[in-house]
Amino acid sequence: MSDVEVEFYWRPGCGFCAALRRPLMASGLNVKEINIWEEPGAAERVREVANGNETVPTVIVGSTAMVNPSFAEVEAAVKAASAA
């Protein structure tokens, strides 16, 4: 579909993360899953784009960061990044 990387920041036990993960994994998008509790620097990266909060899911597509986005928002960001 697209070679644009979708950085998907999540943590275990997060229902919102699980709800977004399902369509992401089924979409065929290039998704890089990043567990903020295991990946060094990941929680800090989320805080940088989420006003100092460790809010997940956080998704970064190119220069676009989204906190708790819908799948449609992620898809739109990928399309925009692909067109750039």
Buried (B, 14 or more C-beta within 10 A) or exposed (E): EBEBBBBBBBBEEBEEBEEBBEBBEEBEBEBEBBBBEEEEEBBEBBBEBBEEEBBBBBBBBBEBBBBBBEBEBBBBBBBEBEEE
